Amino acid sequence: MARYYVNNNQQANGDHEVHALGCSFMPTSNRTYLGEYSTCRPAVTEARKHHRQVNGCYYCARECHTQ
């Protein structure tokens, strides 16, 4: 199980990235805790309750990364 967060700062393409705790690309502030999950998919679903455009981090949530 991993703890997931969504970056509240959007990327240049408008995505708000979902990160697992410990990812070096996760921001240290301006993030929202999403919960503890065994995969990134439910974390992305939870992140969509906060932001319209969501994507998994290429490095720590590659399974949920779509670009």
N, CA, C and O atoms as a GROMACS GRO file, in nm:
protein
  268
    1MET      N    1   0.085  -0.118   0.000
    1MET     CA    2   0.000   0.000   0.000
    1MET      C    3   0.089   0.124   0.000
    1MET      O    4   0.192   0.129   0.067
    2ALA      N    5   0.047   0.222  -0.075
    2ALA     CA    6   0.121   0.348  -0.083
    2ALA      C    7   0.028   0.464  -0.052
    2ALA      O    8  -0.093   0.455  -0.074
    3ARG      N    9   0.084   0.570   0.000
    3ARG     CA   10   0.008   0.692   0.025
    3ARG      C   11   0.020   0.780  -0.098
    3ARG      O   12   0.130   0.804  -0.147
    4TYR      N   13  -0.094   0.826  -0.147
    4TYR     CA   14  -0.096   0.906  -0.270
    4TYR      C   15  -0.140   1.048  -0.243
    4TYR      O   16  -0.220   1.076  -0.154
    5TYR      N   17  -0.084   1.138  -0.323
    5TYR     CA   18  -0.113   1.282  -0.316
    5TYR      C   19  -0.135   1.334  -0.458
    5TYR      O   20  -0.084   1.277  -0.555
    6VAL      N   21  -0.211   1.442  -0.468
    6VAL     CA   22  -0.225   1.509  -0.597
    6VAL      C   23  -0.161   1.648  -0.584
    6VAL      O   24  -0.181   1.718  -0.485
    7ASN      N   25  -0.087   1.684  -0.685
    7ASN     CA   26  -0.024   1.816  -0.692
    7ASN      C   27  -0.133   1.918  -0.727
    7ASN      O   28  -0.197   1.904  -0.831
    8ASN      N   29  -0.152   2.018  -0.643
    8ASN     CA   30  -0.254   2.120  -0.670
    8ASN      C   31  -0.206   2.223  -0.772
    8ASN      O   32  -0.286   2.303  -0.821
    9ASN      N   33  -0.077   2.222  -0.803
    9ASN     CA   34  -0.023   2.308  -0.909
    9ASN      C   35  -0.035   2.230  -1.039
    9ASN      O   36   0.015   2.118  -1.050
   10GLN      N   37  -0.100   2.288  -1.137
   10GLN     CA   38  -0.113   2.216  -1.264
   10GLN      C   39   0.014   2.226  -1.347
   10GLN      O   40   0.088   2.323  -1.339
   11GLN      N   41   0.036   2.123  -1.427
   11GLN     CA   42   0.149   2.120  -1.519
   11GLN      C   43   0.119   2.214  -1.637
   11GLN      O   44   0.008   2.268  -1.646
   12ALA      N   45   0.214   2.234  -1.725
   12ALA     CA   46   0.196   2.323  -1.840
   12ALA      C   47   0.080   2.278  -1.928
   12ALA      O   48   0.015   2.361  -1.992
   13ASN      N   49   0.053   2.148  -1.933
   13ASN     CA   50  -0.057   2.096  -2.016
   13ASN      C   51  -0.191   2.093  -1.942
   13ASN      O   52  -0.291   2.048  -1.997
   14GLY      N   53  -0.193   2.140  -1.818
   14GLY     CA   54  -0.316   2.145  -1.741
   14GLY      C   55  -0.338   2.028  -1.647
   14GLY      O   56  -0.432   2.030  -1.567
   15ASP      N   57  -0.254   1.925  -1.654
   15ASP     CA   58  -0.268   1.809  -1.567
   15ASP      C   59  -0.231   1.841  -1.422
   15ASP      O   60  -0.141   1.921  -1.396
   16HIS      N   61  -0.301   1.777  -1.331
   16HIS     CA   62  -0.264   1.773  -1.190
   16HIS      C   63  -0.215   1.630  -1.167
   16HIS      O   64  -0.292   1.535  -1.180
   17GLU      N   65  -0.087   1.615  -1.134
   17GLU     CA   66  -0.028   1.482  -1.126
   17GLU      C   67  -0.049   1.417  -0.990
   17GLU      O   68  -0.043   1.481  -0.885
   18VAL      N   69  -0.075   1.286  -0.995
   18VAL     CA   70  -0.088   1.203  -0.876
   18VAL      C   71   0.048   1.138  -0.849
   18VAL      O   72   0.110   1.082  -0.940
   19HIS      N   73   0.093   1.147  -0.724
   19HIS     CA   74   0.223   1.094  -0.684
   19HIS      C   75   0.208   1.003  -0.562
   19HIS      O   76   0.121   1.023  -0.478
   20ALA      N   77   0.295   0.903  -0.556
   20ALA     CA   78   0.307   0.819  -0.437
   20ALA      C   79   0.409   0.884  -0.343
   20ALA      O   80   0.507   0.944  -0.388
   21LEU      N   81   0.384   0.872  -0.213
   21LEU     CA   82   0.476   0.927  -0.115
   21LEU      C   83   0.615   0.872  -0.139
   21LEU      O   84   0.632   0.751  -0.157
   22GLY      N   85   0.714   0.958  -0.140
   22GLY     CA   86   0.852   0.919  -0.165
   22GLY      C   87   0.900   0.953  -0.305
   22GLY      O   88   1.020   0.946  -0.332
   23CYS      N   89   0.809   0.989  -0.394
   23CYS     CA   90   0.847   1.026  -0.530
   23CYS      C   91   0.925   1.158  -0.525
   23CYS      O   92   0.884   1.253  -0.460
   24SER      N   93   1.038   1.161  -0.594
   24SER     CA   94   1.120   1.282  -0.593
   24SER      C   95   1.057   1.396  -0.674
   24SER      O   96   1.104   1.510  -0.667
   25PHE      N   97   0.952   1.367  -0.750
   25PHE     CA   98   0.884   1.469  -0.829
   25PHE      C   99   0.759   1.525  -0.760
   25PHE      O  100   0.694   1.615  -0.812
   26MET      N  101   0.726   1.471  -0.643
   26MET     CA  102   0.609   1.519  -0.569
   26MET      C  103   0.645   1.650  -0.499
   26MET      O  104   0.752   1.661  -0.438
   27PRO      N  105   0.557   1.748  -0.507
   27PRO     CA  106   0.586   1.876  -0.440
   27PRO      C  107   0.584   1.860  -0.288
   27PRO      O  108   0.514   1.773  -0.234
   28THR      N  109   0.660   1.944  -0.220
   28THR     CA  110   0.662   1.939  -0.074
   28THR      C  111   0.548   2.019  -0.012
   28THR      O  112   0.518   2.004   0.106
   29SER      N  113   0.484   2.103  -0.092
   29SER     CA  114   0.369   2.180  -0.044
   29SER      C  115   0.267   2.189  -0.157
   29SER      O  116   0.292   2.145  -0.269
   30ASN      N  117   0.152   2.247  -0.126
   30ASN     CA  118   0.043   2.264  -0.221
   30ASN      C  119   0.003   2.131  -0.286
   30ASN      O  120  -0.005   2.119  -0.409
   31ARG      N  121  -0.022   2.033  -0.201
   31ARG     CA  122  -0.066   1.901  -0.245
   31ARG      C  123  -0.180   1.856  -0.155
   31ARG      O  124  -0.194   1.905  -0.043
   32THR      N  125  -0.260   1.763  -0.204
   32THR     CA  126  -0.373   1.711  -0.128
   32THR      C  127  -0.356   1.561  -0.109
   32THR      O  128  -0.330   1.488  -0.205
   33TYR      N  129  -0.369   1.517   0.015
   33TYR     CA  130  -0.360   1.375   0.045
   33TYR      C  131  -0.485   1.304  -0.008
   33TYR      O  132  -0.597   1.349   0.015
   34LEU      N  133  -0.464   1.195  -0.080
   34LEU     CA  134  -0.576   1.122  -0.143
   34LEU      C  135  -0.612   0.995  -0.069
   34LEU      O  136  -0.727   0.951  -0.076
   35GLY      N  137  -0.518   0.937   0.002
   35GLY     CA  138  -0.544   0.813   0.074
   35GLY      C  139  -0.435   0.710   0.048
   35GLY      O  140  -0.337   0.736  -0.021
   36GLU      N  141  -0.455   0.593   0.106
   36GLU     CA  142  -0.361   0.482   0.093
   36GLU      C  143  -0.424   0.375   0.007
   36GLU      O  144  -0.532   0.325   0.038
   37TYR      N  145  -0.356   0.339  -0.101
   37TYR     CA  146  -0.411   0.244  -0.199
   37TYR      C  147  -0.304   0.146  -0.244
   37TYR      O  148  -0.184   0.174  -0.234
   38SER      N  149  -0.348   0.031  -0.293
   38SER     CA  150  -0.254  -0.069  -0.343
   38SER      C  151  -0.209  -0.040  -0.485
   38SER      O  152  -0.105  -0.090  -0.529
   39THR      N  153  -0.286   0.041  -0.559
   39THR     CA  154  -0.247   0.084  -0.694
   39THR      C  155  -0.282   0.232  -0.709
   39THR      O  156  -0.348   0.290  -0.623
   40CYS      N  157  -0.237   0.290  -0.818
   40CYS     CA  158  -0.263   0.432  -0.841
   40CYS      C  159  -0.404   0.459  -0.894
   40CYS      O  160  -0.452   0.572  -0.885
   41ARG      N  161  -0.471   0.360  -0.947
   41ARG     CA  162  -0.603   0.384  -1.009
   41ARG      C  163  -0.706   0.446  -0.914
   41ARG      O  164  -0.768   0.546  -0.951
   42PRO      N  165  -0.727   0.391  -0.794
   42PRO     CA  166  -0.823   0.458  -0.705
   42PRO      C  167  -0.776   0.596  -0.660
   42PRO      O  168  -0.858   0.683  -0.629
   43ALA      N  169  -0.646   0.617  -0.656
   43ALA     CA  170  -0.594   0.750  -0.620
   43ALA      C  171  -0.628   0.851  -0.728
   43ALA      O  172  -0.664   0.965  -0.697
   44VAL      N  173  -0.617   0.812  -0.854
   44VAL     CA  174  -0.653   0.900  -0.965
   44VAL      C  175  -0.803   0.931  -0.960
   44VAL      O  176  -0.845   1.044  -0.984
   45THR      N  177  -0.884   0.829  -0.931
   45THR     CA  178  -1.028   0.850  -0.919
   45THR      C  179  -1.058   0.952  -0.809
   45THR      O  180  -1.141   1.041  -0.827
   46GLU      N  181  -0.991   0.939  -0.696
   46GLU     CA  182  -1.010   1.032  -0.585
   46GLU      C  183  -0.962   1.172  -0.623
   46GLU      O  184  -1.025   1.271  -0.586
   47ALA      N  185  -0.852   1.181  -0.696
   47ALA     CA  186  -0.798   1.311  -0.738
   47ALA      C  187  -0.896   1.385  -0.829
   47ALA      O  188  -0.900   1.508  -0.828
   48ARG      N  189  -0.973   1.311  -0.906
   48ARG     CA  190  -1.070   1.374  -0.997
   48ARG      C  191  -1.185   1.442  -0.921
   48ARG      O  192  -1.260   1.520  -0.979
   49LYS      N  193  -1.198   1.413  -0.794
   49LYS     CA  194  -1.296   1.484  -0.710
   49LYS      C  195  -1.246   1.624  -0.678
   49LYS      O  196  -1.324   1.711  -0.640
   50HIS      N  197  -1.116   1.647  -0.693
   50HIS     CA  198  -1.053   1.775  -0.661
   50HIS      C  199  -1.017   1.856  -0.785
   50HIS      O  200  -1.021   1.979  -0.783
   51HIS      N  201  -0.982   1.786  -0.893
   51HIS     CA  202  -0.938   1.851  -1.017
   51HIS      C  203  -0.996   1.779  -1.137
   51HIS      O  204  -1.011   1.657  -1.136
   52ARG      N  205  -1.028   1.853  -1.240
   52ARG     CA  206  -1.090   1.796  -1.360
   52ARG      C  207  -0.989   1.718  -1.445
   52ARG      O  208  -1.022   1.611  -1.496
   53GLN      N  209  -0.870   1.770  -1.459
   53GLN     CA  210  -0.770   1.709  -1.545
   53GLN      C  211  -0.659   1.648  -1.458
   53GLN      O  212  -0.581   1.720  -1.396
   54VAL      N  213  -0.653   1.515  -1.454
   54VAL     CA  214  -0.562   1.444  -1.364
   54VAL      C  215  -0.484   1.340  -1.444
   54VAL      O  216  -0.535   1.283  -1.540
   55ASN      N  217  -0.359   1.318  -1.403
   55ASN     CA  218  -0.275   1.218  -1.468
   55ASN      C  219  -0.182   1.159  -1.363
   55ASN      O  220  -0.147   1.228  -1.266
   56GLY      N  221  -0.143   1.034  -1.379
   56GLY     CA  222  -0.046   0.973  -1.290
   56GLY      C  223   0.094   1.019  -1.325
   56GLY      O  224   0.124   1.046  -1.441
   57CYS      N  225   0.178   1.028  -1.226
   57CYS     CA  226   0.318   1.064  -1.247
   57CYS      C  227   0.388   0.955  -1.330
   57CYS      O  228   0.369   0.836  -1.304
   58TYR      N  229   0.466   0.996  -1.427
   58TYR     CA  230   0.538   0.902  -1.513
   58TYR      C  231   0.634   0.814  -1.432
   58TYR      O  232   0.657   0.698  -1.468
   59TYR      N  233   0.689   0.867  -1.324
   59TYR     CA  234   0.792   0.798  -1.248
   59TYR      C  235   0.738   0.710  -1.135
   59TYR      O  236   0.791   0.601  -1.113
   60CYS      N  237   0.635   0.753  -1.065
   60CYS     CA  238   0.588   0.674  -0.949
   60CYS      C  239   0.448   0.616  -0.969
   60CYS      O  240   0.406   0.532  -0.889
   61ALA      N  241   0.376   0.658  -1.072
   61ALA     CA  242   0.241   0.606  -1.099
   61ALA      C  243   0.227   0.580  -1.248
   61ALA      O  244   0.128   0.619  -1.311
   62ARG      N  245   0.328   0.516  -1.305
   62ARG     CA  246   0.336   0.497  -1.450
   62ARG      C  247   0.213   0.424  -1.505
   62ARG      O  248   0.169   0.452  -1.617
   63GLU      N  249   0.159   0.331  -1.428
   63GLU     CA  250   0.040   0.258  -1.470
   63GLU      C  251  -0.078   0.352  -1.501
   63GLU      O  252  -0.164   0.321  -1.582
   64CYS      N  253  -0.078   0.466  -1.435
   64CYS     CA  254  -0.187   0.563  -1.452
   64CYS      C  255  -0.146   0.683  -1.536
   64CYS      O  256  -0.224   0.777  -1.552
   65HIS      N  257  -0.027   0.681  -1.589
   65HIS     CA  258   0.022   0.792  -1.672
   65HIS      C  259  -0.029   0.770  -1.816
   65HIS      O  260  -0.012   0.663  -1.873
   66THR      N  261  -0.092   0.873  -1.872
   66THR     CA  262  -0.157   0.855  -2.003
   66THR      C  263  -0.088   0.928  -2.116
   66THR      O  264  -0.130   0.914  -2.231
   67GLN      N  265   0.015   1.005  -2.090
   67GLN     CA  266   0.079   1.079  -2.200
   67GLN      C  267   0.222   1.040  -2.216
   67GLN      O  268   0.290   1.093  -2.304
   0.00000   0.00000   0.00000
